[in-house]
Amino acid sequence: MIDKPVAATGTMPGTFSPLVRAVIDSVTEGIVIFDQQGRLLYANSSARRAIDGQNGDVRNRLQSLGARFSALKNGAQSLGEAAILPPAGPLTLAERERQAITDTLQDTSGKLAETARRLVISRTTLWRRLKSYGMDGFRASP
């Protein structure tokens, strides 16, 4: 089996197979693997750079960096959890603008006038930006 961790029978894996490590390391996003008890099993190089020198709670650090957590299961059996960090590449000006608009819309529960006021732009400019980003039907998350 290619995804079988390398370990003695009945013990927690010390490491993953070389193929699994190569696949995880080839991904540009940071990936951190936790076991069922929440102990860190493996982090690829992108994730290690992000959590480098972290002595406290790695989970909180990952959450603050915008990690997405996903349960790892084999059928009904829980195997642990993976935290996936977004790519760490620099954002373009348009990406930063879109993120600022999205964050502010969330903070204002989708109120365009309040969002425009907080961003110090006109409602018309906000509407044009939303339309250009394909977000003209934006609805704030509950």
PyMOL CGO cylinders between C-alpha atoms (Angstrom):
from pymol import cmd
from pymol.cgo import CYLINDER

trace = [
    CYLINDER, 0.00, 0.00, 0.00, 1.56, 3.33, -1.02, 0.3, 1, 1, 1, 1, 1, 1,
    CYLINDER, 1.56, 3.33, -1.02, -0.02, 5.44, 1.72, 0.3, 1, 1, 1, 1, 1, 1,
    CYLINDER, -0.02, 5.44, 1.72, 0.83, 3.15, 4.61, 0.3, 1, 1, 1, 1, 1, 1,
    CYLINDER, 0.83, 3.15, 4.61, 2.91, 4.89, 7.30, 0.3, 1, 1, 1, 1, 1, 1,
    CYLINDER, 2.91, 4.89, 7.30, 6.27, 3.33, 8.05, 0.3, 1, 1, 1, 1, 1, 1,
    CYLINDER, 6.27, 3.33, 8.05, 6.14, 1.95, 11.61, 0.3, 1, 1, 1, 1, 1, 1,
    CYLINDER, 6.14, 1.95, 11.61, 6.25, -1.24, 13.59, 0.3, 1, 1, 1, 1, 1, 1,
    CYLINDER, 6.25, -1.24, 13.59, 2.92, -3.03, 13.90, 0.3, 1, 1, 1, 1, 1, 1,
    CYLINDER, 2.92, -3.03, 13.90, 0.61, -1.49, 16.48, 0.3, 1, 1, 1, 1, 1, 1,
    CYLINDER, 0.61, -1.49, 16.48, 2.70, 1.66, 17.06, 0.3, 1, 1, 1, 1, 1, 1,
    CYLINDER, 2.70, 1.66, 17.06, 2.18, 5.23, 15.96, 0.3, 1, 1, 1, 1, 1, 1,
    CYLINDER, 2.18, 5.23, 15.96, 4.05, 5.95, 12.73, 0.3, 1, 1, 1, 1, 1, 1,
    CYLINDER, 4.05, 5.95, 12.73, 7.35, 7.74, 13.12, 0.3, 1, 1, 1, 1, 1, 1,
    CYLINDER, 7.35, 7.74, 13.12, 7.20, 8.91, 9.54, 0.3, 1, 1, 1, 1, 1, 1,
    CYLINDER, 7.20, 8.91, 9.54, 5.29, 8.41, 6.32, 0.3, 1, 1, 1, 1, 1, 1,
    CYLINDER, 5.29, 8.41, 6.32, 6.46, 6.40, 3.36, 0.3, 1, 1, 1, 1, 1, 1,
    CYLINDER, 6.46, 6.40, 3.36, 8.88, 8.20, 1.03, 0.3, 1, 1, 1, 1, 1, 1,
    CYLINDER, 8.88, 8.20, 1.03, 6.22, 8.40, -1.68, 0.3, 1, 1, 1, 1, 1, 1,
    CYLINDER, 6.22, 8.40, -1.68, 3.66, 10.02, 0.63, 0.3, 1, 1, 1, 1, 1, 1,
    CYLINDER, 3.66, 10.02, 0.63, 6.28, 12.50, 1.90, 0.3, 1, 1, 1, 1, 1, 1,
    CYLINDER, 6.28, 12.50, 1.90, 7.22, 13.36, -1.70, 0.3, 1, 1, 1, 1, 1, 1,
    CYLINDER, 7.22, 13.36, -1.70, 3.59, 14.00, -2.62, 0.3, 1, 1, 1, 1, 1, 1,
    CYLINDER, 3.59, 14.00, -2.62, 2.94, 16.15, 0.45, 0.3, 1, 1, 1, 1, 1, 1,
    CYLINDER, 2.94, 16.15, 0.45, 6.20, 18.08, -0.05, 0.3, 1, 1, 1, 1, 1, 1,
    CYLINDER, 6.20, 18.08, -0.05, 5.43, 18.76, -3.73, 0.3, 1, 1, 1, 1, 1, 1,
    CYLINDER, 5.43, 18.76, -3.73, 2.28, 20.72, -2.89, 0.3, 1, 1, 1, 1, 1, 1,
    CYLINDER, 2.28, 20.72, -2.89, 2.72, 24.51, -2.79, 0.3, 1, 1, 1, 1, 1, 1,
    CYLINDER, 2.72, 24.51, -2.79, 0.29, 24.91, 0.09, 0.3, 1, 1, 1, 1, 1, 1,
    CYLINDER, 0.29, 24.91, 0.09, 1.50, 24.20, 3.59, 0.3, 1, 1, 1, 1, 1, 1,
    CYLINDER, 1.50, 24.20, 3.59, 0.16, 20.88, 4.88, 0.3, 1, 1, 1, 1, 1, 1,
    CYLINDER, 0.16, 20.88, 4.88, 0.25, 19.74, 8.50, 0.3, 1, 1, 1, 1, 1, 1,
    CYLINDER, 0.25, 19.74, 8.50, -0.95, 16.26, 9.50, 0.3, 1, 1, 1, 1, 1, 1,
    CYLINDER, -0.95, 16.26, 9.50, -2.27, 15.58, 13.02, 0.3, 1, 1, 1, 1, 1, 1,
    CYLINDER, -2.27, 15.58, 13.02, -3.12, 12.19, 14.53, 0.3, 1, 1, 1, 1, 1, 1,
    CYLINDER, -3.12, 12.19, 14.53, -6.42, 11.39, 16.30, 0.3, 1, 1, 1, 1, 1, 1,
    CYLINDER, -6.42, 11.39, 16.30, -5.14, 12.89, 19.57, 0.3, 1, 1, 1, 1, 1, 1,
    CYLINDER, -5.14, 12.89, 19.57, -4.14, 16.15, 17.87, 0.3, 1, 1, 1, 1, 1, 1,
    CYLINDER, -4.14, 16.15, 17.87, -0.40, 15.46, 17.92, 0.3, 1, 1, 1, 1, 1, 1,
    CYLINDER, -0.40, 15.46, 17.92, 1.58, 16.78, 14.98, 0.3, 1, 1, 1, 1, 1, 1,
    CYLINDER, 1.58, 16.78, 14.98, 2.73, 13.92, 12.74, 0.3, 1, 1, 1, 1, 1, 1,
    CYLINDER, 2.73, 13.92, 12.74, 4.15, 15.72, 9.72, 0.3, 1, 1, 1, 1, 1, 1,
    CYLINDER, 4.15, 15.72, 9.72, 4.47, 19.17, 8.17, 0.3, 1, 1, 1, 1, 1, 1,
    CYLINDER, 4.47, 19.17, 8.17, 5.75, 19.84, 4.66, 0.3, 1, 1, 1, 1, 1, 1,
    CYLINDER, 5.75, 19.84, 4.66, 8.43, 22.47, 4.06, 0.3, 1, 1, 1, 1, 1, 1,
    CYLINDER, 8.43, 22.47, 4.06, 5.91, 25.27, 3.35, 0.3, 1, 1, 1, 1, 1, 1,
    CYLINDER, 5.91, 25.27, 3.35, 4.12, 24.59, 6.62, 0.3, 1, 1, 1, 1, 1, 1,
    CYLINDER, 4.12, 24.59, 6.62, 7.38, 24.28, 8.58, 0.3, 1, 1, 1, 1, 1, 1,
    CYLINDER, 7.38, 24.28, 8.58, 8.39, 27.78, 7.41, 0.3, 1, 1, 1, 1, 1, 1,
    CYLINDER, 8.39, 27.78, 7.41, 5.03, 29.14, 8.55, 0.3, 1, 1, 1, 1, 1, 1,
    CYLINDER, 5.03, 29.14, 8.55, 5.15, 27.55, 12.02, 0.3, 1, 1, 1, 1, 1, 1,
    CYLINDER, 5.15, 27.55, 12.02, 8.91, 27.74, 12.51, 0.3, 1, 1, 1, 1, 1, 1,
    CYLINDER, 8.91, 27.74, 12.51, 9.92, 28.35, 16.12, 0.3, 1, 1, 1, 1, 1, 1,
    CYLINDER, 9.92, 28.35, 16.12, 6.36, 27.89, 17.34, 0.3, 1, 1, 1, 1, 1, 1,
    CYLINDER, 6.36, 27.89, 17.34, 6.60, 26.60, 20.91, 0.3, 1, 1, 1, 1, 1, 1,
    CYLINDER, 6.60, 26.60, 20.91, 2.94, 27.06, 21.84, 0.3, 1, 1, 1, 1, 1, 1,
    CYLINDER, 2.94, 27.06, 21.84, -0.23, 25.81, 20.24, 0.3, 1, 1, 1, 1, 1, 1,
    CYLINDER, -0.23, 25.81, 20.24, 0.46, 25.04, 16.58, 0.3, 1, 1, 1, 1, 1, 1,
    CYLINDER, 0.46, 25.04, 16.58, -3.28, 24.78, 15.87, 0.3, 1, 1, 1, 1, 1, 1,
    CYLINDER, -3.28, 24.78, 15.87, -3.90, 28.39, 16.92, 0.3, 1, 1, 1, 1, 1, 1,
    CYLINDER, -3.90, 28.39, 16.92, -0.98, 29.56, 14.79, 0.3, 1, 1, 1, 1, 1, 1,
    CYLINDER, -0.98, 29.56, 14.79, -2.36, 27.67, 11.78, 0.3, 1, 1, 1, 1, 1, 1,
    CYLINDER, -2.36, 27.67, 11.78, -5.84, 29.12, 12.33, 0.3, 1, 1, 1, 1, 1, 1,
    CYLINDER, -5.84, 29.12, 12.33, -4.42, 32.63, 12.52, 0.3, 1, 1, 1, 1, 1, 1,
    CYLINDER, -4.42, 32.63, 12.52, -2.68, 32.02, 9.18, 0.3, 1, 1, 1, 1, 1, 1,
    CYLINDER, -2.68, 32.02, 9.18, -5.98, 31.03, 7.56, 0.3, 1, 1, 1, 1, 1, 1,
    CYLINDER, -5.98, 31.03, 7.56, -5.52, 27.25, 7.51, 0.3, 1, 1, 1, 1, 1, 1,
    CYLINDER, -5.52, 27.25, 7.51, -8.39, 25.06, 6.39, 0.3, 1, 1, 1, 1, 1, 1,
    CYLINDER, -8.39, 25.06, 6.39, -8.84, 21.95, 8.55, 0.3, 1, 1, 1, 1, 1, 1,
    CYLINDER, -8.84, 21.95, 8.55, -10.06, 18.68, 7.06, 0.3, 1, 1, 1, 1, 1, 1,
    CYLINDER, -10.06, 18.68, 7.06, -10.81, 15.41, 8.84, 0.3, 1, 1, 1, 1, 1, 1,
    CYLINDER, -10.81, 15.41, 8.84, -8.86, 12.39, 7.59, 0.3, 1, 1, 1, 1, 1, 1,
    CYLINDER, -8.86, 12.39, 7.59, -11.02, 9.27, 7.51, 0.3, 1, 1, 1, 1, 1, 1,
    CYLINDER, -11.02, 9.27, 7.51, -10.93, 5.74, 6.23, 0.3, 1, 1, 1, 1, 1, 1,
    CYLINDER, -10.93, 5.74, 6.23, -14.62, 4.91, 5.97, 0.3, 1, 1, 1, 1, 1, 1,
    CYLINDER, -14.62, 4.91, 5.97, -16.06, 5.65, 9.41, 0.3, 1, 1, 1, 1, 1, 1,
    CYLINDER, -16.06, 5.65, 9.41, -12.67, 5.43, 11.14, 0.3, 1, 1, 1, 1, 1, 1,
    CYLINDER, -12.67, 5.43, 11.14, -11.08, 8.75, 12.04, 0.3, 1, 1, 1, 1, 1, 1,
    CYLINDER, -11.08, 8.75, 12.04, -7.38, 8.81, 11.19, 0.3, 1, 1, 1, 1, 1, 1,
    CYLINDER, -7.38, 8.81, 11.19, -6.64, 12.37, 12.25, 0.3, 1, 1, 1, 1, 1, 1,
    CYLINDER, -6.64, 12.37, 12.25, -6.77, 15.78, 10.66, 0.3, 1, 1, 1, 1, 1, 1,
    CYLINDER, -6.77, 15.78, 10.66, -4.96, 17.80, 8.02, 0.3, 1, 1, 1, 1, 1, 1,
    CYLINDER, -4.96, 17.80, 8.02, -4.45, 21.55, 8.13, 0.3, 1, 1, 1, 1, 1, 1,
    CYLINDER, -4.45, 21.55, 8.13, -3.96, 23.16, 4.73, 0.3, 1, 1, 1, 1, 1, 1,
    CYLINDER, -3.96, 23.16, 4.73, -2.43, 26.63, 4.55, 0.3, 1, 1, 1, 1, 1, 1,
    CYLINDER, -2.43, 26.63, 4.55, -3.13, 28.84, 1.54, 0.3, 1, 1, 1, 1, 1, 1,
    CYLINDER, -3.13, 28.84, 1.54, -0.18, 29.47, -0.81, 0.3, 1, 1, 1, 1, 1, 1,
    CYLINDER, -0.18, 29.47, -0.81, 2.18, 32.01, 0.75, 0.3, 1, 1, 1, 1, 1, 1,
    CYLINDER, 2.18, 32.01, 0.75, 3.01, 33.85, -2.46, 0.3, 1, 1, 1, 1, 1, 1,
    CYLINDER, 3.01, 33.85, -2.46, 2.70, 37.63, -2.56, 0.3, 1, 1, 1, 1, 1, 1,
    CYLINDER, 2.70, 37.63, -2.56, -0.73, 38.99, -3.34, 0.3, 1, 1, 1, 1, 1, 1,
    CYLINDER, -0.73, 38.99, -3.34, -1.22, 41.33, -6.26, 0.3, 1, 1, 1, 1, 1, 1,
    CYLINDER, -1.22, 41.33, -6.26, -2.78, 44.74, -5.69, 0.3, 1, 1, 1, 1, 1, 1,
    CYLINDER, -2.78, 44.74, -5.69, -6.04, 43.49, -7.20, 0.3, 1, 1, 1, 1, 1, 1,
    CYLINDER, -6.04, 43.49, -7.20, -6.05, 40.46, -4.87, 0.3, 1, 1, 1, 1, 1, 1,
    CYLINDER, -6.05, 40.46, -4.87, -5.43, 42.68, -1.85, 0.3, 1, 1, 1, 1, 1, 1,
    CYLINDER, -5.43, 42.68, -1.85, -8.18, 45.07, -2.96, 0.3, 1, 1, 1, 1, 1, 1,
    CYLINDER, -8.18, 45.07, -2.96, -10.62, 42.21, -3.47, 0.3, 1, 1, 1, 1, 1, 1,
    CYLINDER, -10.62, 42.21, -3.47, -9.71, 40.77, -0.04, 0.3, 1, 1, 1, 1, 1, 1,
    CYLINDER, -9.71, 40.77, -0.04, -10.20, 44.16, 1.65, 0.3, 1, 1, 1, 1, 1, 1,
    CYLINDER, -10.20, 44.16, 1.65, -13.61, 44.56, 0.01, 0.3, 1, 1, 1, 1, 1, 1,
    CYLINDER, -13.61, 44.56, 0.01, -14.65, 41.01, 0.93, 0.3, 1, 1, 1, 1, 1, 1,
    CYLINDER, -14.65, 41.01, 0.93, -13.50, 41.37, 4.55, 0.3, 1, 1, 1, 1, 1, 1,
    CYLINDER, -13.50, 41.37, 4.55, -15.25, 44.72, 4.93, 0.3, 1, 1, 1, 1, 1, 1,
    CYLINDER, -15.25, 44.72, 4.93, -18.46, 43.39, 3.36, 0.3, 1, 1, 1, 1, 1, 1,
    CYLINDER, -18.46, 43.39, 3.36, -18.37, 40.53, 5.87, 0.3, 1, 1, 1, 1, 1, 1,
    CYLINDER, -18.37, 40.53, 5.87, -17.82, 42.98, 8.75, 0.3, 1, 1, 1, 1, 1, 1,
    CYLINDER, -17.82, 42.98, 8.75, -20.77, 45.12, 7.62, 0.3, 1, 1, 1, 1, 1, 1,
    CYLINDER, -20.77, 45.12, 7.62, -23.08, 42.16, 6.92, 0.3, 1, 1, 1, 1, 1, 1,
    CYLINDER, -23.08, 42.16, 6.92, -23.14, 43.02, 3.22, 0.3, 1, 1, 1, 1, 1, 1,
    CYLINDER, -23.14, 43.02, 3.22, -24.22, 46.65, 3.61, 0.3, 1, 1, 1, 1, 1, 1,
    CYLINDER, -24.22, 46.65, 3.61, -22.77, 48.41, 0.57, 0.3, 1, 1, 1, 1, 1, 1,
    CYLINDER, -22.77, 48.41, 0.57, -23.09, 51.99, 1.84, 0.3, 1, 1, 1, 1, 1, 1,
    CYLINDER, -23.09, 51.99, 1.84, -21.33, 51.15, 5.12, 0.3, 1, 1, 1, 1, 1, 1,
    CYLINDER, -21.33, 51.15, 5.12, -18.66, 49.13, 3.28, 0.3, 1, 1, 1, 1, 1, 1,
    CYLINDER, -18.66, 49.13, 3.28, -17.95, 52.04, 0.92, 0.3, 1, 1, 1, 1, 1, 1,
    CYLINDER, -17.95, 52.04, 0.92, -17.75, 54.46, 3.86, 0.3, 1, 1, 1, 1, 1, 1,
    CYLINDER, -17.75, 54.46, 3.86, -15.26, 52.25, 5.72, 0.3, 1, 1, 1, 1, 1, 1,
    CYLINDER, -15.26, 52.25, 5.72, -13.14, 51.80, 2.59, 0.3, 1, 1, 1, 1, 1, 1,
    CYLINDER, -13.14, 51.80, 2.59, -13.35, 55.55, 1.89, 0.3, 1, 1, 1, 1, 1, 1,
    CYLINDER, -13.35, 55.55, 1.89, -14.62, 55.03, -1.65, 0.3, 1, 1, 1, 1, 1, 1,
    CYLINDER, -14.62, 55.03, -1.65, -17.93, 55.94, -3.29, 0.3, 1, 1, 1, 1, 1, 1,
    CYLINDER, -17.93, 55.94, -3.29, -20.75, 53.42, -3.51, 0.3, 1, 1, 1, 1, 1, 1,
    CYLINDER, -20.75, 53.42, -3.51, -20.48, 53.63, -7.31, 0.3, 1, 1, 1, 1, 1, 1,
    CYLINDER, -20.48, 53.63, -7.31, -16.79, 52.69, -7.16, 0.3, 1, 1, 1, 1, 1, 1,
    CYLINDER, -16.79, 52.69, -7.16, -17.58, 49.82, -4.79, 0.3, 1, 1, 1, 1, 1, 1,
    CYLINDER, -17.58, 49.82, -4.79, -20.35, 48.61, -7.09, 0.3, 1, 1, 1, 1, 1, 1,
    CYLINDER, -20.35, 48.61, -7.09, -18.00, 48.76, -10.12, 0.3, 1, 1, 1, 1, 1, 1,
    CYLINDER, -18.00, 48.76, -10.12, -15.32, 46.83, -8.25, 0.3, 1, 1, 1, 1, 1, 1,
    CYLINDER, -15.32, 46.83, -8.25, -17.80, 44.18, -7.15, 0.3, 1, 1, 1, 1, 1, 1,
    CYLINDER, -17.80, 44.18, -7.15, -19.03, 43.84, -10.73, 0.3, 1, 1, 1, 1, 1, 1,
    CYLINDER, -19.03, 43.84, -10.73, -15.48, 43.58, -12.13, 0.3, 1, 1, 1, 1, 1, 1,
    CYLINDER, -15.48, 43.58, -12.13, -14.63, 40.86, -9.58, 0.3, 1, 1, 1, 1, 1, 1,
    CYLINDER, -14.63, 40.86, -9.58, -17.86, 39.00, -10.37, 0.3, 1, 1, 1, 1, 1, 1,
    CYLINDER, -17.86, 39.00, -10.37, -19.11, 39.65, -6.84, 0.3, 1, 1, 1, 1, 1, 1,
    CYLINDER, -19.11, 39.65, -6.84, -22.10, 41.86, -7.68, 0.3, 1, 1, 1, 1, 1, 1,
    CYLINDER, -22.10, 41.86, -7.68, -24.43, 39.27, -6.09, 0.3, 1, 1, 1, 1, 1, 1,
    CYLINDER, -24.43, 39.27, -6.09, -22.37, 39.18, -2.87, 0.3, 1, 1, 1, 1, 1, 1,
    CYLINDER, -22.37, 39.18, -2.87, -24.12, 37.87, 0.23, 0.3, 1, 1, 1, 1, 1, 1,
    CYLINDER, -24.12, 37.87, 0.23, -22.45, 38.00, 3.64, 0.3, 1, 1, 1, 1, 1, 1,
    CYLINDER, -22.45, 38.00, 3.64, -21.89, 34.68, 5.40, 0.3, 1, 1, 1, 1, 1, 1,
    CYLINDER, -21.89, 34.68, 5.40, -24.20, 34.10, 8.39, 0.3, 1, 1, 1, 1, 1, 1,
]
cmd.load_cgo(trace, "trace")
